[in-house]
Amino acid sequence: MNINLNGRVAIITGSTGGIGCAIAKEFYDSGATVVLNGRSKEKLETLAHDLVTGGTFNEPKRIKCVPLDLTADGATSELVNQTVNQFKKVDILVNNAASIKAGLIIKTDKKFLEHMMLMNYTVPYLLTREALWCMKKQKWGRIINMTSVSGQYGDRGMGVYGSSKSALTSFAKTVAAEYGRYCITANCVAPGVIDTPSTSVMKDDYKSDVIERIPVKRLGKPSEVAALIVFLASERAAYINGQEIAINGGLYR
Ligand SMILES: NC(=O)c1ccc[n+]([C@@H]2O[C@H](COP(=O)([O-])OP(=O)(O)OC[C@H]3O[C@@H](n4cnc5c(N)ncnc54)[C@H](OP(=O)(O)O)[C@@H]3O)[C@@H](O)[C@H]2O)c1
């Protein structure tokens, strides 16, 4: 299926990460203008260069890098403001950046909980609220949150991370209910185990055990997640709203 995002402006947080890079590439190759965010200016510039040289097009004007630590005060407004100042609108927001940290409940503390909720829930909430002001005026928008299989099923060591993700799912359902009437949809994509730097740290025996539990017998590819997200961002997905779509090869526990 050919997805055309010509003329759309998309903010993609965590664009320098394993899945974020693939999303940025898929959006750029589909014709969207991409606003790339992560904390490292160098990594963002390398990604922007790779998009232009490796992509189907050669249009650096369709790429903007905004290096920001999103947990800093005012950073979420800054990201949206810079986008609107340069491109006059925000059509698509992909809340992909996250802190992926594990810890058994008795080994975690309030500081850990607060950091995880700030990065994985408060930041997407604030970005959504900012973006909705623009989307409501233009009467079109797509909000896509990256959640996780850990938010759908109890997972040892992932209690805090999983809770931050399921809070995001609940929030997206409310956004869907409140703003659907403005042709704005809000959905979540819940990956299982995807082959990225954040999962490459798994020990070999643990990884083999995980793969054994996945019916398709392999980890997912970032490009497979990106293909789903670009579809949800498109006109063709206009009737999908308030959903959490799993992409996990059939992994349930
Ligand atoms: N990989 C998986 O198997 C998997 C499974 C389920 C769900 N997910 C979800 O998919 C999304 C992407 O995962 P991933 O594996 O691609 O993660 P990743 O490789 O660890 O990338 C995380 C991204 O978030 C950015 N980031 C982290 N803290 C930030 C901050 N304070 N301010 C701004 N940016 C920040 C990082 O950029 P810098 O470090 O450059 O700042 C990086 O671009 C996440 O939401 C994750 O929860 C992943």
The ligand as a Gaussian input file, in Angstrom:
#p B3LYP/6-31G(d) Opt

LIG

0 1
 N       12.402000      -1.836000      21.565000
 C       11.389000      -2.541000      22.000000
 O       11.426000      -3.766000      22.009000
 C       10.138000      -1.859000      22.489000
 C        9.091000      -2.664000      22.952000
 C        7.922000      -2.071000      23.394000
 C        7.787000      -0.707000      23.346000
 N        8.822000       0.059000      22.905000
 C        8.621000       1.506000      22.900000
 O        9.016000       2.015000      21.638000
 C        9.585000       3.313000      21.785000
 C       10.958000       3.341000      21.158000
 O       11.760000       2.325000      21.735000
 P       13.277000       2.095000      21.287000
 O       13.619000       0.695000      21.623000
 O       13.481000       2.581000      19.889000
 O       14.019000       3.055000      22.318000
 P       15.490000       3.651000      22.309000
 O       16.310000       3.053000      21.203000
 O       15.987000       3.541000      23.725000
 O       15.230000       5.180000      21.970000
 C       14.687000       6.048000      22.902000
 C       14.635000       7.431000      22.269000
 O       14.100000       8.341000      23.243000
 C       14.955000       9.468000      23.318000
 N       14.933000      10.013000      24.671000
 C       15.126000       9.357000      25.839000
 N       15.059000      10.214000      26.869000
 C       14.814000      11.433000      26.341000
 C       14.631000      12.737000      26.892000
 N       14.713000      12.957000      28.214000
 N       14.379000      13.772000      26.047000
 C       14.301000      13.578000      24.694000
 N       14.472000      12.377000      24.135000
 C       14.720000      11.315000      24.936000
 C       16.332000       8.919000      22.968000
 O       17.141000       9.954000      22.438000
 P       18.569000      10.399000      23.059000
 O       19.068000       9.254000      23.904000
 O       19.392000      10.707000      21.866000
 O       18.210000      11.580000      23.850000
 C       15.997000       7.942000      21.849000
 O       15.871000       8.633000      20.631000
 C        9.555000       3.603000      23.283000
 O        8.407000       4.342000      23.595000
 C        9.472000       2.236000      23.917000
 O        8.865000       2.281000      25.194000
 C        9.986000      -0.486000      22.475000

